Amino acid sequence: MTQSLGRSIAENVGTVLLGKPDVVELAVTTLIAGGHLLIEDRPGVGKTLLARAIARSLDLPWRRIQCTADLLPADVLGAQIWSPQSGELRFHPGPVFTSVLIADELNRTPPRTQSALLECMAERSVTVDGEPLPLPDPFFVVATQNPYTAAGTYPLPESQLDRFLVRIAIGYPSAEDELRVAVQRDGHRALADLAPVASSERVREVRRAVHEVRVQDDVLRYLVELCRRTREMPDVTLGVSPRGTQALHLAARARAVLHDRDYVVPDDVARLAVPVLAHRVQVDGGIDSAAALVGELVSRVPAPE
């Protein structure tokens, strides 16, 4: 069954990123939903390892961009370069022409470059001389940010944060898991032994299955109510947009597929509310306060039976 593919990917990635099954599940949910992933966390907790393990599990090509203050849109998208042999301009594709793109510390690159990448995420293409060039299918962006230092950064505005389906933090491992990590050989070397469990065609099959998942009316009303409540809280200056509501709907169906179901249950919505909605909510205190607010809403809004 196509539904079992997501579980196979999650189990495979979990052999490299130890002790983080919930994080891996969210990442795979984002992948099979056709969205993009934002990881905000400190260095050294496995952000790049997670992205590379997903690419390896699917035998997909991947590229990594180190976002810096001098990174230009052409460094990401590619550029027209004069060819003396042919006497014409030829387009040289940039690193965005890959299946899994890792954008490290996205908030350290200027807004112009951020916008160029985020347009690719939305349109799945790059326009050259007025002609759109399609990006590979699947195309999955994993962007990282370090939220603990603001020096020399260009924070993503809310309209661009909204392009990410899910935002997660990996966090430190438990004491028991850190013991396993300590004796494990380097995680990036372990990737060499990680066997693919699927192909790009199988990913496309699962993504088609996501759109066939059923959502009963009472579950859909529960989902919409959670999103609408974010606009009514007194401490909120910017609530979830209708695009955020669509994002939660899509992610809930992807989680159902990951759990071998063709229907959404209220628990799918409740478990995804914080990672899908919190970065779309603006409150004093930043993302942690927004996550706490969304978590409080989940506990207060009654879920259907």
NUMARNU-98313 format. One record per residue (C-alpha): residue in one letter; x, y, z. Coordinates in steps of 0.1 Angstrom, whole numbers. Layout:
residues N
+----+-------+-------+-------+
: aa :     x :     y :     z :
+----+-------+-------+-------+
:  A :     X :     Y :     Z :
...
+----+-------+-------+-------+
end
This chain:
residues 305
+----+-------+-------+-------+
: aa :     x :     y :     z :
+----+-------+-------+-------+
:  M :     0 :     0 :     0 :
:  T :    12 :    36 :    -7 :
:  Q :     2 :    46 :    28 :
:  S :    30 :    24 :    43 :
:  L :    57 :    43 :    25 :
:  G :    57 :    72 :    50 :
:  R :    61 :    49 :    79 :
:  S :    90 :    32 :    61 :
:  I :   108 :    65 :    55 :
:  A :   103 :    76 :    92 :
:  E :   117 :    43 :   105 :
:  N :   147 :    45 :    82 :
:  V :   155 :    81 :    91 :
:  G :   151 :    72 :   128 :
:  T :   180 :    49 :   126 :
:  V :   203 :    79 :   120 :
:  L :   186 :   107 :   140 :
:  L :   183 :    88 :   173 :
:  G :   157 :    94 :   199 :
:  K :   135 :   119 :   180 :
:  P :   106 :    99 :   165 :
:  D :    81 :   128 :   168 :
:  V :   105 :   152 :   150 :
:  V :   111 :   126 :   122 :
:  E :    73 :   120 :   119 :
:  L :    67 :   158 :   115 :
:  A :    94 :   160 :    88 :
:  V :    81 :   130 :    69 :
:  T :    45 :   144 :    72 :
:  T :    57 :   176 :    56 :
:  L :    75 :   158 :    28 :
:  I :    45 :   136 :    18 :
:  A :    21 :   166 :    21 :
:  G :    42 :   184 :    -5 :
:  G :    52 :   212 :    19 :
:  H :    84 :   227 :    31 :
:  L :   101 :   224 :    66 :
:  L :   115 :   252 :    88 :
:  I :   138 :   240 :   117 :
:  E :   146 :   266 :   143 :
:  D :   172 :   253 :   167 :
:  R :   207 :   256 :   181 :
:  P :   237 :   242 :   161 :
:  G :   247 :   206 :   164 :
:  V :   213 :   189 :   171 :
:  G :   209 :   172 :   137 :
:  K :   191 :   196 :   114 :
:  T :   213 :   189 :    84 :
:  L :   215 :   152 :    93 :
:  L :   177 :   150 :    93 :
:  A :   174 :   165 :    58 :
:  R :   201 :   143 :    43 :
:  A :   187 :   112 :    59 :
:  I :   153 :   119 :    41 :
:  A :   171 :   125 :     8 :
:  R :   191 :    93 :    13 :
:  S :   160 :    73 :    22 :
:  L :   144 :    83 :   -11 :
:  D :   176 :    81 :   -32 :
:  L :   170 :   117 :   -41 :
:  P :   197 :   143 :   -51 :
:  W :   202 :   170 :   -25 :
:  R :   221 :   203 :   -23 :
:  R :   231 :   225 :     6 :
:  I :   232 :   263 :     6 :
:  Q :   251 :   281 :    34 :
:  C :   231 :   314 :    37 :
:  T :   253 :   344 :    43 :
:  A :   249 :   382 :    40 :
:  D :   266 :   383 :     6 :
:  L :   245 :   355 :   -10 :
:  L :   228 :   367 :   -42 :
:  P :   196 :   353 :   -59 :
:  A :   218 :   341 :   -88 :
:  D :   238 :   320 :   -63 :
:  V :   205 :   301 :   -55 :
:  L :   186 :   302 :   -88 :
:  G :   214 :   302 :  -114 :
:  A :   224 :   328 :  -140 :
:  Q :   227 :   335 :  -176 :
:  I :   264 :   333 :  -186 :
:  W :   279 :   343 :  -220 :
:  S :   293 :   314 :  -240 :
:  P :   321 :   324 :  -264 :
:  Q :   318 :   291 :  -282 :
:  S :   281 :   296 :  -291 :
:  G :   281 :   334 :  -290 :
:  E :   249 :   334 :  -268 :
:  L :   238 :   334 :  -232 :
:  R :   233 :   301 :  -216 :
:  F :   215 :   294 :  -184 :
:  H :   235 :   276 :  -157 :
:  P :   211 :   261 :  -131 :
:  G :   218 :   270 :   -95 :
:  P :   215 :   247 :   -65 :
:  V :   178 :   251 :   -63 :
:  F :   175 :   226 :   -91 :
:  T :   175 :   196 :   -69 :
:  S :   150 :   174 :   -50 :
:  V :   160 :   182 :   -14 :
:  L :   174 :   216 :    -8 :
:  I :   189 :   225 :    26 :
:  A :   191 :   262 :    33 :
:  D :   212 :   267 :    64 :
:  E :   206 :   298 :    85 :
:  L :   181 :   313 :    61 :
:  N :   177 :   344 :    82 :
:  R :   213 :   354 :    76 :
:  T :   208 :   361 :    39 :
:  P :   192 :   394 :    27 :
:  P :   155 :   397 :    20 :
:  R :   161 :   398 :   -18 :
:  T :   177 :   363 :   -17 :
:  Q :   151 :   350 :     8 :
:  S :   123 :   361 :   -16 :
:  A :   140 :   344 :   -46 :
:  L :   141 :   311 :   -27 :
:  L :   106 :   314 :   -12 :
:  E :    91 :   321 :   -47 :
:  C :   106 :   288 :   -59 :
:  M :    89 :   271 :   -29 :
:  A :    55 :   285 :   -39 :
:  E :    57 :   283 :   -77 :
:  R :    79 :   252 :   -80 :
:  S :    97 :   269 :  -109 :
:  V :   123 :   295 :  -118 :
:  T :   116 :   321 :  -145 :
:  V :   144 :   328 :  -170 :
:  D :   139 :   354 :  -197 :
:  G :   101 :   351 :  -191 :
:  E :   101 :   313 :  -195 :
:  P :    93 :   292 :  -164 :
:  L :   117 :   263 :  -158 :
:  P :   101 :   236 :  -136 :
:  L :   119 :   224 :  -106 :
:  P :   123 :   186 :   -99 :
:  D :    93 :   167 :   -85 :
:  P :    95 :   161 :   -56 :
:  F :   110 :   194 :   -45 :
:  F :   115 :   197 :    -7 :
:  V :   131 :   226 :    11 :
:  V :   145 :   222 :    46 :
:  A :   155 :   257 :    59 :
:  T :   172 :   262 :    93 :
:  Q :   174 :   292 :   116 :
:  N :   193 :   298 :   148 :
:  P :   169 :   316 :   171 :
:  Y :   195 :   323 :   198 :
:  T :   215 :   350 :   180 :
:  A :   200 :   380 :   162 :
:  A :   232 :   397 :   152 :
:  G :   236 :   400 :   115 :
:  T :   202 :   384 :   107 :
:  Y :   173 :   394 :    85 :
:  P :   143 :   378 :   102 :
:  L :   117 :   363 :    78 :
:  P :    85 :   384 :    77 :
:  E :    52 :   367 :    85 :
:  S :    43 :   365 :    48 :
:  Q :    73 :   344 :    41 :
:  L :    71 :   323 :    72 :
:  D :    37 :   314 :    59 :
:  R :    53 :   295 :    30 :
:  F :    66 :   268 :    54 :
:  L :    40 :   241 :    61 :
:  V :    56 :   230 :    94 :
:  R :    80 :   246 :   118 :
:  I :    98 :   224 :   143 :
:  A :   126 :   224 :   169 :
:  I :   147 :   192 :   173 :
:  G :   159 :   199 :   209 :
:  Y :   185 :   181 :   229 :
:  P :   182 :   143 :   233 :
:  S :   174 :   127 :   266 :
:  A :   202 :   114 :   287 :
:  E :   196 :    78 :   276 :
:  D :   195 :    88 :   239 :
:  E :   226 :   110 :   243 :
:  L :   245 :    79 :   256 :
:  R :   235 :    62 :   223 :
:  V :   246 :    92 :   203 :
:  A :   279 :    94 :   221 :
:  V :   289 :    59 :   212 :
:  Q :   275 :    60 :   177 :
:  R :   299 :    68 :   149 :
:  D :   295 :   102 :   132 :
:  G :   260 :   106 :   120 :
:  H :   270 :   118 :    86 :
:  R :   292 :    88 :    80 :
:  A :   263 :    66 :    91 :
:  L :   243 :    80 :    62 :
:  A :   266 :    60 :    38 :
:  D :   250 :    28 :    51 :
:  L :   214 :    42 :    49 :
:  A :   197 :    22 :    22 :
:  P :   169 :    39 :     1 :
:  V :   134 :    26 :     9 :
:  A :   115 :    43 :   -19 :
:  S :   118 :    64 :   -51 :
:  S :   106 :    97 :   -63 :
:  E :    77 :    80 :   -81 :
:  R :    66 :    64 :   -49 :
:  V :    66 :    98 :   -32 :
:  R :    44 :   112 :   -59 :
:  E :    20 :    82 :   -54 :
:  V :    17 :    89 :   -17 :
:  R :    12 :   126 :   -23 :
:  R :   -18 :   117 :   -46 :
:  A :   -31 :    95 :   -18 :
:  V :   -30 :   124 :     6 :
:  H :   -55 :   143 :   -15 :
:  E :   -79 :   114 :   -14 :
:  V :   -81 :   113 :    25 :
:  R :  -115 :   120 :    39 :
:  V :  -122 :   146 :    65 :
:  Q :  -156 :   145 :    82 :
:  D :  -175 :   177 :    86 :
:  D :  -172 :   178 :   124 :
:  V :  -134 :   173 :   122 :
:  L :  -132 :   200 :    96 :
:  R :  -152 :   224 :   118 :
:  Y :  -129 :   217 :   147 :
:  L :   -99 :   224 :   125 :
:  V :  -113 :   257 :   113 :
:  E :  -124 :   267 :   148 :
:  L :   -88 :   264 :   161 :
:  C :   -75 :   286 :   133 :
:  R :  -103 :   312 :   138 :
:  R :   -97 :   314 :   176 :
:  T :   -61 :   325 :   170 :
:  R :   -75 :   358 :   155 :
:  E :   -97 :   364 :   185 :
:  M :   -72 :   361 :   213 :
:  P :   -65 :   395 :   230 :
:  D :   -26 :   390 :   229 :
:  V :   -25 :   382 :   192 :
:  T :   -15 :   409 :   167 :
:  L :   -17 :   386 :   137 :
:  G :   -37 :   354 :   136 :
:  V :   -37 :   324 :   113 :
:  S :   -47 :   333 :    77 :
:  P :   -70 :   311 :    55 :
:  R :   -38 :   298 :    39 :
:  G :   -28 :   286 :    74 :
:  T :   -62 :   268 :    77 :
:  Q :   -55 :   251 :    44 :
:  A :   -20 :   241 :    56 :
:  L :   -34 :   225 :    87 :
:  H :   -60 :   206 :    66 :
:  L :   -33 :   193 :    42 :
:  A :    -9 :   183 :    70 :
:  A :   -37 :   165 :    89 :
:  R :   -45 :   144 :    58 :
:  A :    -7 :   137 :    53 :
:  R :    -5 :   125 :    89 :
:  A :   -35 :   102 :    84 :
:  V :   -17 :    86 :    54 :
:  L :    15 :    82 :    75 :
:  H :    -6 :    63 :   100 :
:  D :   -22 :    41 :    73 :
:  R :   -56 :    57 :    74 :
:  D :   -77 :    72 :    46 :
:  Y :   -96 :    95 :    70 :
:  V :   -85 :   122 :    95 :
:  V :   -92 :   119 :   132 :
:  P :   -93 :   149 :   157 :
:  D :   -59 :   138 :   171 :
:  D :   -43 :   144 :   137 :
:  V :   -54 :   180 :   140 :
:  A :   -45 :   185 :   176 :
:  R :   -10 :   171 :   173 :
:  L :    -2 :   192 :   142 :
:  A :   -18 :   225 :   155 :
:  V :    14 :   239 :   171 :
:  P :    40 :   229 :   144 :
:  V :    17 :   241 :   116 :
:  L :     1 :   272 :   132 :
:  A :    25 :   287 :   157 :
:  H :    49 :   303 :   132 :
:  R :    18 :   319 :   116 :
:  V :     8 :   337 :   148 :
:  Q :    23 :   369 :   159 :
:  V :    24 :   377 :   196 :
:  D :    47 :   396 :   220 :
:  G :    73 :   371 :   232 :
:  G :    80 :   355 :   198 :
:  I :    75 :   320 :   186 :
:  D :    77 :   303 :   220 :
:  S :    48 :   325 :   232 :
:  A :    29 :   317 :   200 :
:  A :    34 :   280 :   205 :
:  A :    22 :   282 :   241 :
:  L :    -9 :   301 :   229 :
:  V :   -18 :   276 :   202 :
:  G :   -12 :   247 :   227 :
:  E :   -36 :   264 :   251 :
:  L :   -62 :   267 :   223 :
:  V :   -59 :   230 :   216 :
:  S :   -66 :   222 :   253 :
:  R :   -96 :   246 :   254 :
:  V :  -114 :   239 :   221 :
:  P :  -134 :   207 :   225 :
:  A :  -126 :   181 :   199 :
:  P :  -154 :   161 :   183 :
:  E :  -159 :   125 :   195 :
+----+-------+-------+-------+
end
